[in-house]
């Protein structure tokens, strides 16, 4: 095993991966290992032999796992070749929401149905969801500095370069979460934002989606309040 590939970072397996019925258990573990190895540079450069030794399986098995993860849209594998078309490097990027960070390579975008339209229609302080997100992406002075600090702590500040390579359904999730956070920030429940974590916000969002409420926005907001406060009003 290549000791240089080992990481001291925690491996993170978000709800989208943990509860996927299409992934095998070892594929989920492999995803977690890739997130850990991607923390330093924003990508993982470990080779299939490293993963094969780690999980005591064949290189071919690792190749199948990676292909399946990429097919389902959880990772993006980019191969770099020289002038003679020989492979000189391979980079594995996490393209799911929690760890889409420094990938500079384009990935196909696809709109998916199922996002509750009620979220888009809500207006907070005369700012609709899309307008709020655009202001934040462009670092507008119209958004309070304290809210930027909250988003930075939760790793929800994205540049346009990063958004350009993210799938549209993942961007919509980010928009929805930020919009709810902004609603909490502007209400008497803003103090909750010092307690929330990124992983918890994502997990609560996916759970809210699974329940298919009539109003996703308020259902998700209520989930956050119930988890982080005794105030149920």
PyMOL commands that set and color helices and strands:
alter all, ss='L'
color gray80, all
select helices_A, chain A and resi 3-5+15-18+25-38+48-55+59-71+97-99+117-121+129-137+145-153+160-164+168-185+190-194+198-211+216-228
alter helices_A, ss='H'
color red, helices_A
select strands_A, chain A and resi 75-81+87-94+123-124+127-128
alter strands_A, ss='S'
color yellow, strands_A
deselect
rebuild
show_as cartoon
